[in-house]
Amino acid sequence: MYSGRYAQNSSDREKVVMAVKVGIVVPSYNQGTYLERTLQSIIANRKNIDIKIAVIDGGSTDNSVDIIKKYETQIDYWVSEKDNGQSDAINKGFRQLRDCEYYMWLNSDDVYDDDTAVSRIVGYAVKNNYEVVYAKSHYIDEYDNITGDYETMEFSRKLLSKRCFLSQPSVMFSRKAYNEVGELNVSLRMCMDYEYWMRLSRVYRFGYLKEYIGNTRIYALTKTSTMRKRSLQEGICLIKHYYGTVPKDWTLPYLHEETPKKNIVYYIDVIMARLPGKIKNITINRLIKQFGLDIKYMD
């Protein structure tokens, strides 16, 4: 992390921010439809801050590699090869960015809100001495139209167990924090970012910048839209591991959506999920066993 005292006037502040190097990883697989917009979004931010870009493609069979080659003079590192999923790709990218003070990743269908986004979040982190900062995000559609806002809030580790109120494209953390907490968990397919925030929150205080930084694209084929069941399962497992029990905010949606026939077991589970304390863990432990997920925890 940049260790100099934060400058007091705007000219000096700009010089401090420009002196900071940010590493941004773009994990991608068959996202040729949106990848160019993602890369253009990052490259546009370079006019205001020093950015290194690592594009980790999982062996795409569409036009993704052609797009990467179009911009390869502006990409610091790229590779296209089979990997073990999104977390593995992000980890590969960060390994190529060890000389950067801060890290972010931007999925290959997301974009930054404008060309000052990265410099603004860095400036906030440096000014307030935060190792982890998150900000607000818009939802956008296939055509970059704003369709809503990701619901963020002031940080509370306790409330993080109820829902993930950090929008991943608008999160930045320092190299110090990354080295302390370690890499992303490759055994997770959906909640790798949520789990990473849980681990970071054990060690660091989070800064909340009430400005728009990253935009999350939501459309029919996004993982978030198509893999809700897996997301709920991973979330329940992670919260049980890191918090000792799981709030009904997670278990009730899973029970409602994944129990087509509402039998006596379902109604007992619903009652148990609403109980205070850890009595509910009887039901939660049984559900986790049924999930059969091979999650390898990293603490």
C-alpha positions in Angstrom: 0.0 0.0 0.0 1.2 3.6 -0.7 2.7 4.7 2.6 3.2 8.4 2.0 1.1 11.0 3.9 -2.0 11.8 2.0 -1.7 15.2 0.2 -3.9 18.1 1.3 -4.5 20.0 -1.9 -6.1 18.6 -5.1 -2.9 18.8 -7.2 -0.8 16.9 -4.7 -3.6 14.3 -4.2 -3.7 13.7 -7.9 0.1 13.1 -7.9 -0.2 10.6 -5.0 -2.9 8.7 -6.8 -1.0 8.6 -10.1 2.0 7.2 -8.2 -0.1 4.2 -7.1 -0.1 1.1 -9.3 -3.3 -0.9 -9.5 -3.4 -4.5 -10.8 -6.7 -5.5 -12.5 -7.4 -9.1 -13.5 -10.0 -9.9 -16.1 -11.1 -13.6 -15.9 -12.9 -14.6 -19.1 -14.4 -17.6 -20.9 -16.4 -17.3 -24.1 -17.4 -13.7 -23.4 -16.5 -12.2 -26.7 -19.8 -10.3 -26.8 -18.8 -8.1 -23.9 -15.0 -8.5 -23.4 -14.1 -5.6 -25.6 -16.3 -3.2 -23.6 -14.6 -4.5 -20.4 -11.1 -3.9 -21.7 -12.0 -0.5 -23.1 -13.4 0.4 -19.7 -10.2 -0.5 -17.9 -7.9 1.1 -20.5 -9.9 4.4 -20.3 -9.1 4.6 -16.6 -5.4 4.6 -17.3 -5.5 8.3 -18.1 -6.0 8.9 -14.4 -4.0 6.2 -12.7 -1.3 3.6 -13.4 -3.0 0.3 -14.1 -1.5 -3.1 -15.0 -3.9 -5.5 -16.7 -3.9 -9.3 -16.7 -6.4 -11.1 -18.9 -6.8 -14.8 -18.0 -8.9 -16.6 -20.7 -10.0 -20.1 -20.0 -9.4 -21.4 -23.6 -12.4 -19.7 -25.2 -13.7 -21.0 -28.5 -15.5 -17.8 -29.6 -13.8 -14.5 -30.7 -12.3 -13.7 -27.3 -8.7 -14.3 -28.3 -9.1 -12.1 -31.3 -10.3 -9.3 -29.1 -7.5 -9.8 -26.6 -4.9 -9.7 -29.5 -6.5 -6.5 -30.7 -5.6 -4.9 -27.4 -2.5 -6.9 -26.5 -0.2 -3.9 -26.7 -2.2 -2.4 -23.8 -2.4 -5.6 -21.8 0.5 -6.4 -19.5 -0.1 -10.1 -19.4 -2.6 -12.5 -21.1 -3.0 -16.2 -21.6 -5.7 -18.4 -23.1 -5.6 -22.0 -21.7 -7.9 -24.3 -19.8 -8.1 -23.5 -16.1 -10.0 -24.7 -13.0 -12.7 -22.1 -13.0 -13.0 -18.4 -12.2 -11.1 -18.4 -8.9 -8.2 -20.2 -10.5 -8.1 -17.6 -13.3 -8.2 -14.7 -10.9 -5.4 -16.2 -8.8 -3.3 -16.7 -11.9 -3.8 -13.1 -12.8 -2.8 -11.7 -9.4 0.4 -13.8 -9.5 1.4 -11.7 -12.5 0.8 -8.4 -10.7 3.0 -8.7 -7.6 4.4 -5.2 -8.1 1.0 -3.5 -7.7 -0.1 -1.8 -4.5 -3.8 -2.6 -4.9 -5.8 -5.3 -6.6 -9.2 -5.5 -8.3 -10.8 -7.9 -10.7 -13.4 -7.1 -13.3 -15.4 -9.9 -14.9 -15.4 -9.9 -18.7 -19.0 -8.8 -19.0 -18.8 -5.9 -16.4 -17.5 -2.3 -16.9 -16.3 0.6 -14.7 -18.8 3.5 -14.3 -16.4 6.0 -15.9 -12.8 6.7 -16.6 -12.2 8.1 -13.1 -13.6 5.1 -11.2 -10.3 3.4 -10.4 -8.5 6.6 -9.3 -11.5 7.6 -7.1 -11.5 4.3 -5.2 -7.7 4.4 -4.8 -7.8 8.0 -3.6 -10.4 7.1 -1.0 -8.3 4.2 0.2 -5.1 6.2 0.4 -6.7 9.2 2.1 -8.4 7.1 4.8 -5.7 4.4 5.1 -8.0 1.5 4.2 -6.6 -1.8 3.1 -10.1 -2.8 1.7 -12.6 -0.5 0.1 -15.9 -1.1 -1.6 -18.3 1.3 -3.3 -21.7 1.4 -5.0 -22.6 -0.3 -8.3 -25.2 0.0 -11.0 -26.9 -3.0 -12.6 -26.7 -2.8 -16.4 -28.2 -4.8 -19.2 -26.8 -6.3 -22.4 -26.8 -2.8 -24.0 -25.1 -1.0 -21.0 -28.4 0.6 -19.9 -28.7 1.1 -16.1 -31.5 -1.1 -14.8 -31.0 -0.6 -11.1 -28.6 -0.4 -8.2 -26.8 -3.2 -6.3 -27.9 -2.7 -2.6 -24.9 -1.7 -0.6 -24.7 -0.5 3.0 -22.2 0.6 5.7 -20.0 -2.3 6.6 -20.9 -4.7 9.4 -19.3 -8.1 9.6 -22.3 -9.4 11.5 -24.7 -8.3 8.7 -22.4 -9.8 6.1 -23.7 -13.2 7.2 -27.2 -12.2 6.1 -26.3 -11.1 2.6 -23.4 -10.0 0.4 -23.8 -6.2 0.3 -20.5 -5.7 -1.5 -20.6 -5.5 -5.2 -17.5 -7.3 -6.6 -16.6 -4.9 -9.5 -16.5 -2.1 -6.9 -14.2 -3.7 -4.4 -10.5 -3.1 -4.1 -7.9 -4.4 -1.6 -4.3 -3.9 -1.0 -1.4 -6.2 -1.8 -0.8 -6.3 1.9 -4.3 -7.6 2.6 -4.0 -10.1 -0.3 -0.7 -11.5 1.0 -2.2 -11.7 4.5 -5.4 -13.5 3.6 -4.2 -15.5 0.6 -5.7 -16.4 -2.8 -9.3 -17.0 -3.7 -10.8 -20.4 -3.0 -10.8 -22.5 -6.1 -13.2 -25.0 -4.7 -16.0 -22.4 -5.0 -17.9 -21.8 -8.2 -20.3 -19.0 -7.2 -19.5 -17.4 -3.9 -15.7 -17.0 -4.2 -16.0 -13.2 -3.8 -18.4 -13.5 -0.8 -16.0 -15.9 0.9 -13.1 -13.6 0.2 -14.9 -10.7 1.9 -15.5 -12.9 4.9 -11.8 -13.7 5.2 -10.7 -10.1 4.7 -13.2 -8.9 7.3 -11.6 -11.1 10.0 -8.4 -9.0 9.7 -9.2 -5.6 8.2 -11.7 -2.8 8.6 -13.6 -1.9 5.3 -14.0 1.5 3.9 -17.3 2.3 2.1 -17.1 4.9 -0.7 -20.6 6.1 -1.5 -19.9 6.6 -5.2 -20.5 4.4 -8.2 -17.3 2.5 -9.3 -18.2 -0.7 -11.1 -21.3 -1.8 -13.1 -22.6 -5.4 -12.9 -24.1 -6.8 -16.0 -27.2 -8.9 -15.4 -28.8 -10.8 -18.3 -30.3 -14.3 -18.9 -27.0 -16.2 -19.3 -25.0 -14.8 -16.4 -23.9 -17.3 -13.7 -25.8 -15.3 -11.1 -29.0 -15.8 -13.1 -28.6 -19.5 -14.0 -26.9 -21.0 -10.9 -29.0 -19.7 -8.0 -29.2 -23.2 -6.4 -25.5 -23.6 -6.3 -25.1 -20.1 -5.0 -27.5 -20.7 -2.1 -25.7 -24.0 -1.2 -22.3 -22.4 -1.2 -23.5 -19.5 0.8 -25.1 -21.7 3.5 -21.9 -23.7 3.8 -19.7 -20.7 4.0 -21.8 -18.8 6.6 -22.0 -22.0 8.8 -18.2 -22.3 8.6 -17.3 -18.7 9.3 -20.2 -17.7 11.7 -21.2 -21.0 13.3 -24.8 -20.9 12.2 -26.9 -19.6 9.2 -29.6 -16.9 9.3 -33.0 -17.7 7.9 -32.2 -15.2 5.1 -30.3 -18.0 3.4 -32.0 -21.2 4.6 -35.6 -20.2 3.9 -35.1 -19.2 0.2 -33.3 -22.5 -0.3 -36.0 -24.5 1.3 -38.8 -22.7 -0.5 -37.1 -23.0 -3.9 -35.7 -26.5 -3.7 -38.6 -28.4 -2.0 -41.2 -28.9 -4.7 -43.4 -31.0 -2.5 -44.1 -29.3 0.8 -44.2 -32.3 3.1 -43.9 -32.6 6.9 -40.1 -32.5 6.7 -40.2 -29.2 4.8 -42.4 -27.6 7.5 -40.2 -28.9 10.3 -37.1 -27.5 8.5 -38.8 -24.1 8.1 -39.7 -24.0 11.8 -36.1 -25.0 12.7 -34.6 -22.4 10.3 -36.5 -19.6 12.1 -35.2 -20.6 15.6 -32.7 -18.3 17.4 -29.3 -19.5 18.3 -27.7 -22.7 17.1 -30.6 -25.2 17.6 -31.3 -24.6 13.9 -27.9 -26.2 13.1 -29.6 -29.6 13.3 -31.4 -28.8 10.1 -28.5 -26.8 8.6 -26.0 -29.6 9.1 -28.3 -32.1 7.4 -28.8 -29.7 4.5 -25.0 -29.2 4.1 -24.5 -33.0 4.1 -27.1 -33.3 1.4 -25.4 -30.7 -0.7 -22.4 -32.9 -1.0 -20.1 -29.9 -1.9 -16.3 -30.5 -1.6 -15.4 -27.1 -0.2 -11.8 -26.8 1.0 -11.8 -23.9 3.5 -8.7 -21.7 3.6 -8.5 -20.7 7.2 
